[in-house]
Amino acid sequence: MMEIQEENLFEFAEFDEKESEHIAAPRYSYWKSVWRTFIRSKVTVALTIFLIVLISFALIQPLYSGYDPLIAPNINKAENQYLPPSSEHIFGTDNIGNEVWDVVWAGARNSIIVSFVSTAIIMVLGILVGALWGFSKKMDKWMIEVYNVVANVPYLLLAMILSYVLGAGLGPLIFVMTCIDWIYVAYFIRTQVMIIRDREYNLASKCLGTRTFTMIQKNILPYLVSVIVTYISREIPALISYEVFLSYMGLGLGTNYASLGRTISQYKSFMTGYPHLFWIPVLVLAAIAISLYVVGQKLADATDPRTHR
Amino acid sequence: MKKGYVLTRLLRSVISILLIMFVVFVLVFTMVPRENIFFEDGTYTKLSGKPDEKTDYVYNTWKKLGYLDYVKINDYCLTLYEAGSPEMQTALNPDSPETADFVALYQSKGYTVDYYKVSGRAFAYKDLPIIQRLWNWFSNLVRIDTIYSVQDSNNPDLERKVYFGRTPTGGLALIGSGTYHKYLVYTDSHFPFIHQNFITLNMGESYPTYQGLEALSVMFSSQGTEVKRDVTFETGETGSSAINFGSLTYKEKLDRLDKKKFVDHYANYTTFKDQSSMVGTSFTMGIFALLLAYGIGLPVGVAMARNKDGLIDKLGMLFIIFITSVPSLAYIYIFRYLGTTLFGLPNVFTTFGPSDIRSWILPIISLSMPSISSLMLWIRRYVVDQMNSDYVKFAKAKGLNRKEIFRWHIFKNASIPIVHGIPSSLAGCITGAIITEAIYSVGGMGKMLPNAINQYNNVMIIALTFMFSSISVLSVLLGDIIITKVDPRISLTDKAGRS
């Protein structure tokens, strides 16, 4: 028989410094709460699904449609031109016999790619510069002058000269769209950073010797998530709009790229004769832009911690 | 507010404008090939059979536009010999000693020497550095007319004096001779009745479009068809003409018609036309759009805030979402379609012209849409923020009714940031609206910059940029000053009252 020994029954509890510091609170995960808040509204979920379908369709459809703006296979077939929407030609056909369905989605694809990539570049650059700008008073003095200059150079002049120098194409267009806009984001972030820079918790953090970069990353940027998402939700439709404007001015993508802006300005002369040609691209554009904006706003609301329950 | 602060801000604004101009000069002069400016020039194409004259024309134009300095062997020899003398003729030849001197002199100064293709005569040119071009532009910007302004070697007996007199239409005038303008100060029946030509802004002569017109008068002089009336010219000659006598300037070579009408060398003039200038048209349209925007945006925004989450708020939000997310190109067409089909309004401005009020309605509505939506959004935001603030609760506890709180407290505080934007929106009216004016074919400022860039009109590009950027930089300053007047709590100087 084993002798029950006192040493085996009990053991010393070690003093755990970490555990003693732990405050009992319900588990809070920021991103999980964002997700929960976001899917709370049925309308938002439905709109998000609609948006995802719309965007993936715009991205995938042109890969299989075989539409090329430089080739007009039906240009000499009069019976294939100006057809109204039907089961065979979903959006009808245009003045040179192209399927409007294909034209619209190819244009939407380029608009979406350009606006998403540009927004990504603008936001990353703008947030990085803006965070540093808001933090350093020395930098502020200089940057405010840079801002004054960059924001006042006529963007149209810059866009026209750049597109002249760089030529037309996806890359140059993205450059033209991003080379000025980032400074607006930087300025916006700078103001936001300045507002929270001098709050007490940051003062305390500074006293404890936190490095500036860590402070920006851990103390300030999380606070800005909802503001940034709000900005993005406005920036994407704004850039789609900008692309349309540039194409309308003849400055956007070259003629070898499909573009919603150019499609609209080409079809505008058919507004009275063949209204479907004009209204379909406009409505598709409006559908994409509005759903992007609304979903973005809802996401921005969800990323605001004050809405979390 | 300290006076010193405004001065520093003004100084900084001027530096900003200088830097903007520098960037624009770099863009225009280095990134666009200089050969392009001749694309729209008729004279250039006419000279294609005469290579020497063409070269001369090209370099003279570049010199006029500030690209380079250009010297011909003729100019050099004229300093040595009299014009038309036999020495002069031999000196011009490519193998003359004078040519060798000329080449040596200008090469030592850093010029590039070249020879005309046919005659073989020498000429030299040197690119001006951008800073020099900028300096030249600014130093010529303000032109003060003196009796020594005109230097015409063909007219050595030109009198140089200033005297009082009358214009041919009977107005009082201060008349100059030897000055660039004939009438330095004069009165007539056109607004603002007293005019002066003594100090004028000179932004260069437009080229290659609007040739012969100064950049500013392209923007500011009236458009349309000439308004002719019976006039008596200085010589007593009568006729029907749209001449604006106040605009008479010096003309070097008079033709037969000029001699019939004028007694002296002042024979260049502009005419009265029946439509307002480009700036005027854009400004009229912009002001009414702005009035409409404030007239609708403010009350609706306040109403939305007062009925937060109510029906008005939701409808207003729908409108805001629509305007901010749908490209302006699309909704302008939508509004135009609705306006023309439902109310029978003209779909372009030119159908009835600017004298008919119907032409203005749709462009003004289309132009005001973005301002309405952003004003609605922001005033709603500000009012909602103010409604939740402590002083409103206090006012309620003190027994003020809703109306009083709104009118005297909330609206006053919420309108401060709105007031800040007013000077900038006013300034925005001058720059014109590119898309709106293009869709409705309004003859305003909107098309000027795109057209100038497309036609390589450097003079106009620079003049427009200078005008737009100085107006916008200064209106930001003005907005800052106004808001300190509206709200004395705001201080623009750093830490005022705390230190």
Interface residues (C-beta under 8 A of the other chain):
Chain A: E145 N148 V149 N152 V153 P154 L156 L157 L158 M160 I161 Y164 V165 R234 P237 A238 I240 S241 V244 F245 Y248 M249 G261 I264 S265 K268 M271 F278 V282 L285 A286 A289 I290 L292 Y293 V294
Chain B: R12 S13 I15 S16 L19 I20 V23 V24 L27 V28 M31 V32 I321 F322 T324 S325 V326 P327 S328 L329 A330 Y333 I334 Y337 I434 I435 L449 P450 I453 N454 I461 L464 T465 F468 S469 S472 V473
